[in-house]
Amino acid sequence: MGEKLSIPKGYRQTKQRKAILDILESAEFPIHAEDIFMRLKDKGIDISLSTIYRNLEMLTKEGLVVKSYMMNEDKARFALPDKKNYLVCEKCGKIVIIDNCPFDKFKEELIEVHGFDITGHSIEVYGICPDCQENS
């Protein structure tokens, strides 16, 4: 990714905020706040789940983190903006990141047709992964 993520101006640079961003940076796909809590606990970082949620909300508001909800899940998942487009298997729950974003191709068309100033997007595509197709 090159440049390191940093806490937005106006917010204190806390060890906990940096640790949350580090976890999201190393996560392969969007994860729940509880996953972040467990990974931090495994690293010996003492932080409450409510502190994680509070920080995730701030980071989402500031555009450093993307919050999304998957079909048939009632808990939000969090990821860095470069991990916001993915395929989800409806049977086993496997998640695969889509590297080259298909949205970029028609973004300009949407702006032209609808006049929106597009500030972000997230794409979730649902289906059955090759392993589950094979085992059917």
C-alpha positions as CSV (number, residue, x, y, z in Angstrom):
1,M,0.0,0.0,0.0
2,G,3.0,2.3,0.3
3,E,2.0,5.1,2.7
4,K,1.2,4.3,6.2
5,L,-2.3,5.0,7.5
6,S,-2.5,7.8,10.1
7,I,-5.0,9.1,12.6
8,P,-6.9,12.1,11.2
9,K,-5.9,15.6,12.4
10,G,-7.9,16.7,15.4
11,Y,-7.8,13.2,17.0
12,R,-5.2,12.0,19.4
13,Q,-2.6,9.5,18.1
14,T,-3.4,6.7,20.6
15,K,-1.7,3.3,20.7
16,Q,-5.2,1.7,20.5
17,R,-6.2,3.5,17.3
18,K,-2.9,2.6,15.7
19,A,-3.4,-1.0,16.7
20,I,-6.9,-1.1,15.2
21,L,-5.6,0.3,11.9
22,D,-2.7,-2.3,12.0
23,I,-5.2,-5.1,12.4
24,L,-7.4,-3.9,9.5
25,E,-4.3,-3.5,7.4
26,S,-3.3,-7.1,8.0
27,A,-6.8,-8.5,7.6
28,E,-7.4,-10.3,4.3
29,F,-11.0,-9.2,4.1
30,P,-13.7,-7.1,6.0
31,I,-13.9,-8.3,9.6
32,H,-16.2,-7.7,12.6
33,A,-15.3,-5.6,15.6
34,E,-15.2,-8.8,17.7
35,D,-12.5,-10.2,15.4
36,I,-10.5,-7.0,15.9
37,F,-11.0,-7.4,19.7
38,M,-9.8,-11.0,19.6
39,R,-6.7,-10.2,17.5
40,L,-5.7,-7.3,19.7
41,K,-6.2,-9.5,22.8
42,D,-4.0,-12.2,21.2
43,K,-1.3,-9.5,20.8
44,G,-1.6,-8.6,24.5
45,I,-3.3,-5.2,23.8
46,D,-5.8,-4.3,26.5
47,I,-8.8,-2.6,24.9
48,S,-12.5,-2.9,25.5
49,L,-15.0,-3.8,22.7
50,S,-16.8,-0.5,23.2
51,T,-13.5,1.4,22.7
52,I,-13.0,-0.5,19.4
53,Y,-16.5,0.3,18.2
54,R,-16.1,4.0,19.1
55,N,-12.8,4.2,17.2
56,L,-14.2,2.3,14.2
57,E,-17.1,4.8,14.0
58,M,-14.7,7.7,14.1
59,L,-12.4,6.1,11.5
60,T,-15.4,5.3,9.3
61,K,-16.6,8.9,9.6
62,E,-13.2,10.2,8.6
63,G,-13.1,7.9,5.6
64,L,-10.1,5.7,6.8
65,V,-12.3,2.7,7.2
66,V,-15.3,1.3,5.3
67,K,-18.3,-0.2,7.2
68,S,-20.5,-2.7,5.4
69,Y,-23.2,-5.3,6.1
70,M,-23.3,-8.6,4.4
71,M,-26.4,-10.4,3.4
72,N,-27.8,-12.6,6.3
73,E,-25.5,-10.9,8.9
74,D,-26.7,-8.5,11.5
75,K,-23.2,-7.3,12.5
76,A,-21.2,-4.7,10.6
77,R,-17.8,-5.6,9.0
78,F,-14.9,-3.1,8.8
79,A,-12.1,-2.9,6.2
80,L,-9.7,-0.4,4.7
81,P,-10.9,1.3,1.6
82,D,-8.8,-0.9,-0.7
83,K,-10.6,-4.1,0.6
84,K,-14.2,-3.0,0.0
85,N,-15.1,-5.0,-3.1
86,Y,-15.5,-8.7,-2.7
87,L,-17.2,-12.0,-3.6
88,V,-19.1,-13.9,-0.8
89,C,-20.0,-17.6,-0.9
90,E,-23.6,-18.1,0.3
91,K,-22.8,-21.6,1.5
92,C,-19.5,-21.5,3.4
93,G,-19.1,-17.7,3.9
94,K,-15.7,-17.6,2.1
95,I,-14.8,-14.0,1.1
96,V,-12.6,-13.2,-1.9
97,I,-11.4,-9.6,-2.5
98,I,-12.0,-8.2,-6.0
99,D,-8.7,-6.5,-6.9
100,N,-9.5,-4.6,-10.0
101,C,-12.8,-2.8,-9.3
102,P,-15.5,-3.1,-11.9
103,F,-17.2,0.1,-10.6
104,D,-14.4,2.4,-11.9
105,K,-15.5,1.7,-15.5
106,F,-18.9,3.2,-15.2
107,K,-18.4,5.7,-12.4
108,E,-18.0,8.5,-14.8
109,E,-21.3,7.5,-16.6
110,L,-23.1,7.5,-13.2
111,I,-21.8,11.0,-12.5
112,E,-22.9,12.2,-15.9
113,V,-26.3,10.6,-15.9
114,H,-27.3,11.2,-12.3
115,G,-25.2,14.2,-11.4
116,F,-24.0,12.7,-8.1
117,D,-20.7,13.7,-6.6
118,I,-19.6,10.1,-5.8
119,T,-17.6,9.9,-2.6
120,G,-17.2,6.2,-2.2
121,H,-18.6,2.8,-2.9
122,S,-18.6,-0.8,-1.8
123,I,-19.5,-3.9,-3.9
124,E,-20.6,-7.3,-2.5
125,V,-21.3,-10.0,-5.0
126,Y,-23.0,-13.2,-3.7
127,G,-22.8,-16.7,-5.2
128,I,-21.4,-20.2,-4.6
129,C,-17.6,-20.7,-4.5
130,P,-15.9,-23.4,-6.7
131,D,-15.4,-25.7,-3.6
132,C,-19.0,-25.6,-2.6
133,Q,-20.1,-26.1,-6.3
134,E,-17.9,-29.2,-6.4
135,N,-19.3,-30.6,-3.1
136,S,-23.0,-30.2,-4.2
